[in-house]
Amino acid sequence: MREGVVSFLNDETGAVSVDWIVLSFGVICLGCLAVMTASDGTFGLAESIGRATAETEVSTGVTSTDR
């Protein structure tokens, strides 16, 4: 029994898979963090643009005497 436990602890099969899983998880977390950070600024900018365009009066440049 003891030899089986020692053999299991010394076995490095699958260690690369575990490393890739941990690295992939880290990259995914950094990506999510970047998206969350950028989305706050993007929504704020969109609201500012919406307010500015709603308040802007559009003129066609044609008056009633030009017809």
PDB file of N, CA, C and O in Angstrom:
ATOM      1  N   MET A   1       0.821  -1.188   0.000  1.00  0.00           N
ATOM      2  CA  MET A   1       0.000   0.000   0.000  1.00  0.00           C
ATOM      3  C   MET A   1       0.868   1.257   0.000  1.00  0.00           C
ATOM      4  O   MET A   1       0.600   2.211  -0.730  1.00  0.00           O
ATOM      5  N   ARG A   2       1.904   1.243   0.823  1.00  0.00           N
ATOM      6  CA  ARG A   2       2.778   2.398   0.917  1.00  0.00           C
ATOM      7  C   ARG A   2       3.499   2.652  -0.400  1.00  0.00           C
ATOM      8  O   ARG A   2       3.671   3.802  -0.805  1.00  0.00           O
ATOM      9  N   GLU A   3       3.918   1.585  -1.068  1.00  0.00           N
ATOM     10  CA  GLU A   3       4.595   1.743  -2.361  1.00  0.00           C
ATOM     11  C   GLU A   3       3.661   2.362  -3.399  1.00  0.00           C
ATOM     12  O   GLU A   3       4.106   3.141  -4.242  1.00  0.00           O
ATOM     13  N   GLY A   4       2.390   2.029  -3.347  1.00  0.00           N
ATOM     14  CA  GLY A   4       1.410   2.598  -4.272  1.00  0.00           C
ATOM     15  C   GLY A   4       1.228   4.093  -4.050  1.00  0.00           C
ATOM     16  O   GLY A   4       1.113   4.853  -5.012  1.00  0.00           O
ATOM     17  N   VAL A   5       1.202   4.519  -2.798  1.00  0.00           N
ATOM     18  CA  VAL A   5       1.048   5.938  -2.476  1.00  0.00           C
ATOM     19  C   VAL A   5       2.291   6.708  -2.903  1.00  0.00           C
ATOM     20  O   VAL A   5       2.181   7.789  -3.482  1.00  0.00           O
ATOM     21  N   VAL A   6       3.457   6.169  -2.628  1.00  0.00           N
ATOM     22  CA  VAL A   6       4.717   6.827  -3.014  1.00  0.00           C
ATOM     23  C   VAL A   6       4.804   6.918  -4.527  1.00  0.00           C
ATOM     24  O   VAL A   6       5.205   7.947  -5.071  1.00  0.00           O
ATOM     25  N   SER A   7       4.428   5.839  -5.208  1.00  0.00           N
ATOM     26  CA  SER A   7       4.447   5.843  -6.672  1.00  0.00           C
ATOM     27  C   SER A   7       3.482   6.898  -7.217  1.00  0.00           C
ATOM     28  O   SER A   7       3.815   7.608  -8.166  1.00  0.00           O
ATOM     29  N   PHE A   8       2.307   7.004  -6.631  1.00  0.00           N
ATOM     30  CA  PHE A   8       1.313   7.994  -7.069  1.00  0.00           C
ATOM     31  C   PHE A   8       1.841   9.413  -6.863  1.00  0.00           C
ATOM     32  O   PHE A   8       1.670  10.261  -7.739  1.00  0.00           O
ATOM     33  N   LEU A   9       2.473   9.684  -5.734  1.00  0.00           N
ATOM     34  CA  LEU A   9       2.982  11.026  -5.448  1.00  0.00           C
ATOM     35  C   LEU A   9       4.153  11.407  -6.336  1.00  0.00           C
ATOM     36  O   LEU A   9       4.342  12.585  -6.639  1.00  0.00           O
ATOM     37  N   ASN A  10       4.939  10.430  -6.756  1.00  0.00           N
ATOM     38  CA  ASN A  10       6.100  10.706  -7.603  1.00  0.00           C
ATOM     39  C   ASN A  10       5.751  10.739  -9.087  1.00  0.00           C
ATOM     40  O   ASN A  10       6.567  11.188  -9.892  1.00  0.00           O
ATOM     41  N   ASP A  11       4.586  10.284  -9.464  1.00  0.00           N
ATOM     42  CA  ASP A  11       4.184  10.235 -10.865  1.00  0.00           C
ATOM     43  C   ASP A  11       3.872  11.644 -11.358  1.00  0.00           C
ATOM     44  O   ASP A  11       3.082  12.358 -10.739  1.00  0.00           O
ATOM     45  N   GLU A  12       4.489  12.050 -12.472  1.00  0.00           N
ATOM     46  CA  GLU A  12       4.285  13.392 -13.027  1.00  0.00           C
ATOM     47  C   GLU A  12       3.425  13.376 -14.282  1.00  0.00           C
ATOM     48  O   GLU A  12       3.369  14.375 -14.999  1.00  0.00           O
ATOM     49  N   THR A  13       2.764  12.278 -14.560  1.00  0.00           N
ATOM     50  CA  THR A  13       1.899  12.193 -15.716  1.00  0.00           C
ATOM     51  C   THR A  13       0.711  13.123 -15.527  1.00  0.00           C
ATOM     52  O   THR A  13       0.046  13.090 -14.492  1.00  0.00           O
ATOM     53  N   GLY A  14       0.447  13.950 -16.525  1.00  0.00           N
ATOM     54  CA  GLY A  14      -0.674  14.884 -16.458  1.00  0.00           C
ATOM     55  C   GLY A  14      -0.322  16.227 -15.860  1.00  0.00           C
ATOM     56  O   GLY A  14      -1.188  17.097 -15.764  1.00  0.00           O
ATOM     57  N   ALA A  15       0.928  16.427 -15.452  1.00  0.00           N
ATOM     58  CA  ALA A  15       1.311  17.707 -14.843  1.00  0.00           C
ATOM     59  C   ALA A  15       1.217  18.844 -15.853  1.00  0.00           C
ATOM     60  O   ALA A  15       0.862  19.967 -15.495  1.00  0.00           O
ATOM     61  N   VAL A  16       1.533  18.560 -17.111  1.00  0.00           N
ATOM     62  CA  VAL A  16       1.462  19.591 -18.142  1.00  0.00           C
ATOM     63  C   VAL A  16       0.013  20.002 -18.356  1.00  0.00           C
ATOM     64  O   VAL A  16      -0.269  21.182 -18.563  1.00  0.00           O
ATOM     65  N   SER A  17      -0.895  19.059 -18.308  1.00  0.00           N
ATOM     66  CA  SER A  17      -2.321  19.387 -18.461  1.00  0.00           C
ATOM     67  C   SER A  17      -2.785  20.309 -17.341  1.00  0.00           C
ATOM     68  O   SER A  17      -3.528  21.261 -17.583  1.00  0.00           O
ATOM     69  N   VAL A  18      -2.358  20.035 -16.141  1.00  0.00           N
ATOM     70  CA  VAL A  18      -2.734  20.876 -15.006  1.00  0.00           C
ATOM     71  C   VAL A  18      -2.159  22.279 -15.189  1.00  0.00           C
ATOM     72  O   VAL A  18      -2.832  23.270 -14.906  1.00  0.00           O
ATOM     73  N   ASP A  19      -0.914  22.363 -15.663  1.00  0.00           N
ATOM     74  CA  ASP A  19      -0.313  23.675 -15.900  1.00  0.00           C
ATOM     75  C   ASP A  19      -1.118  24.462 -16.938  1.00  0.00           C
ATOM     76  O   ASP A  19      -1.373  25.652 -16.751  1.00  0.00           O
ATOM     77  N   TRP A  20      -1.513  23.814 -18.011  1.00  0.00           N
ATOM     78  CA  TRP A  20      -2.277  24.498 -19.049  1.00  0.00           C
ATOM     79  C   TRP A  20      -3.642  24.940 -18.546  1.00  0.00           C
ATOM     80  O   TRP A  20      -4.128  26.002 -18.933  1.00  0.00           O
ATOM     81  N   ILE A  21      -4.254  24.154 -17.705  1.00  0.00           N
ATOM     82  CA  ILE A  21      -5.554  24.526 -17.149  1.00  0.00           C
ATOM     83  C   ILE A  21      -5.415  25.774 -16.277  1.00  0.00           C
ATOM     84  O   ILE A  21      -6.231  26.692 -16.360  1.00  0.00           O
ATOM     85  N   VAL A  22      -4.399  25.800 -15.459  1.00  0.00           N
ATOM     86  CA  VAL A  22      -4.181  26.956 -14.581  1.00  0.00           C
ATOM     87  C   VAL A  22      -3.854  28.194 -15.406  1.00  0.00           C
ATOM     88  O   VAL A  22      -4.373  29.275 -15.128  1.00  0.00           O
ATOM     89  N   LEU A  23      -3.002  28.052 -16.415  1.00  0.00           N
ATOM     90  CA  LEU A  23      -2.657  29.196 -17.268  1.00  0.00           C
ATOM     91  C   LEU A  23      -3.868  29.685 -18.054  1.00  0.00           C
ATOM     92  O   LEU A  23      -4.078  30.891 -18.183  1.00  0.00           O
ATOM     93  N   SER A  24      -4.655  28.768 -18.573  1.00  0.00           N
ATOM     94  CA  SER A  24      -5.851  29.149 -19.328  1.00  0.00           C
ATOM     95  C   SER A  24      -6.841  29.882 -18.427  1.00  0.00           C
ATOM     96  O   SER A  24      -7.431  30.879 -18.842  1.00  0.00           O
ATOM     97  N   PHE A  25      -7.025  29.409 -17.222  1.00  0.00           N
ATOM     98  CA  PHE A  25      -7.913  30.069 -16.275  1.00  0.00           C
ATOM     99  C   PHE A  25      -7.430  31.495 -15.990  1.00  0.00           C
ATOM    100  O   PHE A  25      -8.239  32.419 -15.913  1.00  0.00           O
ATOM    101  N   GLY A  26      -6.131  31.673 -15.837  1.00  0.00           N
ATOM    102  CA  GLY A  26      -5.582  33.006 -15.597  1.00  0.00           C
ATOM    103  C   GLY A  26      -5.825  33.947 -16.767  1.00  0.00           C
ATOM    104  O   GLY A  26      -6.174  35.109 -16.561  1.00  0.00           O
ATOM    105  N   VAL A  27      -5.647  33.463 -17.987  1.00  0.00           N
ATOM    106  CA  VAL A  27      -5.878  34.288 -19.173  1.00  0.00           C
ATOM    107  C   VAL A  27      -7.357  34.656 -19.287  1.00  0.00           C
ATOM    108  O   VAL A  27      -7.689  35.794 -19.617  1.00  0.00           O
ATOM    109  N   ILE A  28      -8.231  33.716 -19.020  1.00  0.00           N
ATOM    110  CA  ILE A  28      -9.668  33.991 -19.076  1.00  0.00           C
ATOM    111  C   ILE A  28     -10.058  35.030 -18.024  1.00  0.00           C
ATOM    112  O   ILE A  28     -10.850  35.928 -18.307  1.00  0.00           O
ATOM    113  N   CYS A  29      -9.512  34.914 -16.826  1.00  0.00           N
ATOM    114  CA  CYS A  29      -9.810  35.895 -15.768  1.00  0.00           C
ATOM    115  C   CYS A  29      -9.325  37.288 -16.153  1.00  0.00           C
ATOM    116  O   CYS A  29     -10.029  38.271 -15.924  1.00  0.00           O
ATOM    117  N   LEU A  30      -8.127  37.383 -16.736  1.00  0.00           N
ATOM    118  CA  LEU A  30      -7.617  38.688 -17.161  1.00  0.00           C
ATOM    119  C   LEU A  30      -8.481  39.274 -18.272  1.00  0.00           C
ATOM    120  O   LEU A  30      -8.728  40.480 -18.292  1.00  0.00           O
ATOM    121  N   GLY A  31      -8.937  38.444 -19.186  1.00  0.00           N
ATOM    122  CA  GLY A  31      -9.814  38.915 -20.252  1.00  0.00           C
ATOM    123  C   GLY A  31     -11.132  39.443 -19.707  1.00  0.00           C
ATOM    124  O   GLY A  31     -11.606  40.498 -20.128  1.00  0.00           O
ATOM    125  N   CYS A  32     -11.721  38.709 -18.770  1.00  0.00           N
ATOM    126  CA  CYS A  32     -12.982  39.156 -18.150  1.00  0.00           C
ATOM    127  C   CYS A  32     -12.780  40.464 -17.402  1.00  0.00           C
ATOM    128  O   CYS A  32     -13.635  41.349 -17.456  1.00  0.00           O
ATOM    129  N   LEU A  33     -11.679  40.593 -16.718  1.00  0.00           N
ATOM    130  CA  LEU A  33     -11.390  41.827 -15.989  1.00  0.00           C
ATOM    131  C   LEU A  33     -11.247  42.998 -16.951  1.00  0.00           C
ATOM    132  O   LEU A  33     -11.742  44.089 -16.668  1.00  0.00           O
ATOM    133  N   ALA A  34     -10.584  42.793 -18.077  1.00  0.00           N
ATOM    134  CA  ALA A  34     -10.421  43.860 -19.067  1.00  0.00           C
ATOM    135  C   ALA A  34     -11.763  44.265 -19.658  1.00  0.00           C
ATOM    136  O   ALA A  34     -12.020  45.454 -19.847  1.00  0.00           O
ATOM    137  N   VAL A  35     -12.617  43.299 -19.952  1.00  0.00           N
ATOM    138  CA  VAL A  35     -13.933  43.607 -20.513  1.00  0.00           C
ATOM    139  C   VAL A  35     -14.780  44.366 -19.502  1.00  0.00           C
ATOM    140  O   VAL A  35     -15.455  45.329 -19.866  1.00  0.00           O
ATOM    141  N   MET A  36     -14.758  43.952 -18.243  1.00  0.00           N
ATOM    142  CA  MET A  36     -15.543  44.646 -17.223  1.00  0.00           C
ATOM    143  C   MET A  36     -15.058  46.078 -17.032  1.00  0.00           C
ATOM    144  O   MET A  36     -15.868  46.986 -16.848  1.00  0.00           O
ATOM    145  N   THR A  37     -13.758  46.284 -17.073  1.00  0.00           N
ATOM    146  CA  THR A  37     -13.203  47.624 -16.902  1.00  0.00           C
ATOM    147  C   THR A  37     -13.571  48.511 -18.079  1.00  0.00           C
ATOM    148  O   THR A  37     -13.944  49.669 -17.890  1.00  0.00           O
ATOM    149  N   ALA A  38     -13.471  47.984 -19.288  1.00  0.00           N
ATOM    150  CA  ALA A  38     -13.766  48.780 -20.474  1.00  0.00           C
ATOM    151  C   ALA A  38     -15.263  49.028 -20.629  1.00  0.00           C
ATOM    152  O   ALA A  38     -15.657  50.061 -21.169  1.00  0.00           O
ATOM    153  N   SER A  39     -16.095  48.116 -20.172  1.00  0.00           N
ATOM    154  CA  SER A  39     -17.543  48.283 -20.364  1.00  0.00           C
ATOM    155  C   SER A  39     -18.086  49.459 -19.561  1.00  0.00           C
ATOM    156  O   SER A  39     -19.015  50.127 -20.015  1.00  0.00           O
ATOM    157  N   ASP A  40     -17.540  49.726 -18.396  1.00  0.00           N
ATOM    158  CA  ASP A  40     -18.004  50.865 -17.603  1.00  0.00           C
ATOM    159  C   ASP A  40     -17.796  52.171 -18.357  1.00  0.00           C
ATOM    160  O   ASP A  40     -18.701  53.002 -18.429  1.00  0.00           O
ATOM    161  N   GLY A  41     -16.628  52.349 -18.908  1.00  0.00           N
ATOM    162  CA  GLY A  41     -16.332  53.559 -19.670  1.00  0.00           C
ATOM    163  C   GLY A  41     -17.138  53.636 -20.952  1.00  0.00           C
ATOM    164  O   GLY A  41     -17.549  54.721 -21.363  1.00  0.00           O
ATOM    165  N   THR A  42     -17.366  52.505 -21.583  1.00  0.00           N
ATOM    166  CA  THR A  42     -18.110  52.485 -22.842  1.00  0.00           C
ATOM    167  C   THR A  42     -19.558  52.873 -22.624  1.00  0.00           C
ATOM    168  O   THR A  42     -20.110  53.648 -23.404  1.00  0.00           O
ATOM    169  N   PHE A  43     -20.185  52.354 -21.583  1.00  0.00           N
ATOM    170  CA  PHE A  43     -21.575  52.707 -21.308  1.00  0.00           C
ATOM    171  C   PHE A  43     -21.701  54.183 -20.942  1.00  0.00           C
ATOM    172  O   PHE A  43     -22.658  54.842 -21.350  1.00  0.00           O
ATOM    173  N   GLY A  44     -20.758  54.701 -20.186  1.00  0.00           N
ATOM    174  CA  GLY A  44     -20.780  56.120 -19.838  1.00  0.00           C
ATOM    175  C   GLY A  44     -20.628  57.004 -21.066  1.00  0.00           C
ATOM    176  O   GLY A  44     -21.309  58.021 -21.194  1.00  0.00           O
ATOM    177  N   LEU A  45     -19.742  56.617 -21.961  1.00  0.00           N
ATOM    178  CA  LEU A  45     -19.540  57.382 -23.190  1.00  0.00           C
ATOM    179  C   LEU A  45     -20.775  57.319 -24.073  1.00  0.00           C
ATOM    180  O   LEU A  45     -21.155  58.322 -24.678  1.00  0.00           O
ATOM    181  N   ALA A  46     -21.399  56.168 -24.155  1.00  0.00           N
ATOM    182  CA  ALA A  46     -22.615  56.024 -24.960  1.00  0.00           C
ATOM    183  C   ALA A  46     -23.731  56.910 -24.417  1.00  0.00           C
ATOM    184  O   ALA A  46     -24.463  57.518 -25.198  1.00  0.00           O
ATOM    185  N   GLU A  47     -23.874  56.993 -23.115  1.00  0.00           N
ATOM    186  CA  GLU A  47     -24.896  57.859 -22.518  1.00  0.00           C
ATOM    187  C   GLU A  47     -24.611  59.329 -22.837  1.00  0.00           C
ATOM    188  O   GLU A  47     -25.532  60.087 -23.140  1.00  0.00           O
ATOM    189  N   SER A  48     -23.344  59.730 -22.768  1.00  0.00           N
ATOM    190  CA  SER A  48     -22.976  61.119 -23.077  1.00  0.00           C
ATOM    191  C   SER A  48     -23.277  61.446 -24.532  1.00  0.00           C
ATOM    192  O   SER A  48     -23.794  62.524 -24.829  1.00  0.00           O
ATOM    193  N   ILE A  49     -22.964  60.541 -25.432  1.00  0.00           N
ATOM    194  CA  ILE A  49     -23.232  60.768 -26.855  1.00  0.00           C
ATOM    195  C   ILE A  49     -24.737  60.832 -27.093  1.00  0.00           C
ATOM    196  O   ILE A  49     -25.205  61.668 -27.867  1.00  0.00           O
ATOM    197  N   GLY A  50     -25.494  59.963 -26.440  1.00  0.00           N
ATOM    198  CA  GLY A  50     -26.944  59.979 -26.586  1.00  0.00           C
ATOM    199  C   GLY A  50     -27.558  61.275 -26.119  1.00  0.00           C
ATOM    200  O   GLY A  50     -28.448  61.812 -26.778  1.00  0.00           O
ATOM    201  N   ARG A  51     -27.097  61.792 -24.986  1.00  0.00           N
ATOM    202  CA  ARG A  51     -27.607  63.063 -24.478  1.00  0.00           C
ATOM    203  C   ARG A  51     -27.255  64.202 -25.422  1.00  0.00           C
ATOM    204  O   ARG A  51     -28.087  65.066 -25.698  1.00  0.00           O
ATOM    205  N   ALA A  52     -26.020  64.204 -25.918  1.00  0.00           N
ATOM    206  CA  ALA A  52     -25.575  65.283 -26.804  1.00  0.00           C
ATOM    207  C   ALA A  52     -26.357  65.273 -28.114  1.00  0.00           C
ATOM    208  O   ALA A  52     -26.731  66.335 -28.613  1.00  0.00           O
ATOM    209  N   THR A  53     -26.607  64.106 -28.671  1.00  0.00           N
ATOM    210  CA  THR A  53     -27.352  64.057 -29.928  1.00  0.00           C
ATOM    211  C   THR A  53     -28.830  64.369 -29.715  1.00  0.00           C
ATOM    212  O   THR A  53     -29.473  64.905 -30.617  1.00  0.00           O
ATOM    213  N   ALA A  54     -29.379  64.054 -28.565  1.00  0.00           N
ATOM    214  CA  ALA A  54     -30.780  64.366 -28.291  1.00  0.00           C
ATOM    215  C   ALA A  54     -30.983  65.871 -28.125  1.00  0.00           C
ATOM    216  O   ALA A  54     -32.050  66.390 -28.453  1.00  0.00           O
ATOM    217  N   GLU A  55     -29.983  66.565 -27.627  1.00  0.00           N
ATOM    218  CA  GLU A  55     -30.086  67.999 -27.394  1.00  0.00           C
ATOM    219  C   GLU A  55     -29.718  68.824 -28.619  1.00  0.00           C
ATOM    220  O   GLU A  55     -29.946  70.034 -28.632  1.00  0.00           O
ATOM    221  N   THR A  56     -29.162  68.207 -29.636  1.00  0.00           N
ATOM    222  CA  THR A  56     -28.712  68.936 -30.819  1.00  0.00           C
ATOM    223  C   THR A  56     -29.884  69.160 -31.767  1.00  0.00           C
ATOM    224  O   THR A  56     -30.634  68.242 -32.096  1.00  0.00           O
ATOM    225  N   GLU A  57     -30.012  70.416 -32.194  1.00  0.00           N
ATOM    226  CA  GLU A  57     -31.067  70.750 -33.140  1.00  0.00           C
ATOM    227  C   GLU A  57     -30.498  70.635 -34.546  1.00  0.00           C
ATOM    228  O   GLU A  57     -29.441  71.190 -34.845  1.00  0.00           O
ATOM    229  N   VAL A  58     -31.202  69.914 -35.400  1.00  0.00           N
ATOM    230  CA  VAL A  58     -30.735  69.682 -36.764  1.00  0.00           C
ATOM    231  C   VAL A  58     -31.468  70.627 -37.698  1.00  0.00           C
ATOM    232  O   VAL A  58     -32.693  70.751 -37.656  1.00  0.00           O
ATOM    233  N   SER A  59     -30.699  71.283 -38.533  1.00  0.00           N
ATOM    234  CA  SER A  59     -31.284  72.230 -39.485  1.00  0.00           C
ATOM    235  C   SER A  59     -30.995  71.724 -40.898  1.00  0.00           C
ATOM    236  O   SER A  59     -29.903  71.223 -41.167  1.00  0.00           O
ATOM    237  N   THR A  60     -31.959  71.851 -41.789  1.00  0.00           N
ATOM    238  CA  THR A  60     -31.775  71.388 -43.164  1.00  0.00           C
ATOM    239  C   THR A  60     -31.116  72.433 -44.030  1.00  0.00           C
ATOM    240  O   THR A  60     -30.576  72.105 -45.087  1.00  0.00           O
ATOM    241  N   GLY A  61     -31.147  73.666 -43.616  1.00  0.00           N
ATOM    242  CA  GLY A  61     -30.532  74.742 -44.401  1.00  0.00           C
ATOM    243  C   GLY A  61     -31.485  75.305 -45.436  1.00  0.00           C
ATOM    244  O   GLY A  61     -31.113  76.225 -46.164  1.00  0.00           O
ATOM    245  N   VAL A  62     -32.685  74.792 -45.526  1.00  0.00           N
ATOM    246  CA  VAL A  62     -33.679  75.271 -46.483  1.00  0.00           C
ATOM    247  C   VAL A  62     -34.675  76.151 -45.737  1.00  0.00           C
ATOM    248  O   VAL A  62     -35.238  75.734 -44.726  1.00  0.00           O
ATOM    249  N   THR A  63     -34.890  77.344 -46.223  1.00  0.00           N
ATOM    250  CA  THR A  63     -35.879  78.238 -45.627  1.00  0.00           C
ATOM    251  C   THR A  63     -37.126  78.290 -46.499  1.00  0.00           C
ATOM    252  O   THR A  63     -37.127  77.782 -47.620  1.00  0.00           O
ATOM    253  N   SER A  64     -38.169  78.893 -45.993  1.00  0.00           N
ATOM    254  CA  SER A  64     -39.428  78.941 -46.735  1.00  0.00           C
ATOM    255  C   SER A  64     -39.313  79.835 -47.973  1.00  0.00           C
ATOM    256  O   SER A  64     -40.081  79.640 -48.915  1.00  0.00           O
ATOM    257  N   THR A  65     -38.397  80.802 -48.019  1.00  0.00           N
ATOM    258  CA  THR A  65     -38.246  81.683 -49.178  1.00  0.00           C
ATOM    259  C   THR A  65     -37.431  81.022 -50.283  1.00  0.00           C
ATOM    260  O   THR A  65     -37.467  81.488 -51.421  1.00  0.00           O
ATOM    261  N   ASP A  66     -36.678  79.923 -49.977  1.00  0.00           N
ATOM    262  CA  ASP A  66     -35.860  79.254 -50.987  1.00  0.00           C
ATOM    263  C   ASP A  66     -36.685  78.328 -51.875  1.00  0.00           C
ATOM    264  O   ASP A  66     -36.188  77.888 -52.912  1.00  0.00           O
ATOM    265  N   ARG A  67     -37.901  78.022 -51.513  1.00  0.00           N
ATOM    266  CA  ARG A  67     -38.704  77.069 -52.285  1.00  0.00           C
ATOM    267  C   ARG A  67     -39.207  77.695 -53.481  1.00  0.00           C
ATOM    268  O   ARG A  67     -39.907  77.055 -54.265  1.00  0.00           O
TER     269      ARG A  67
END
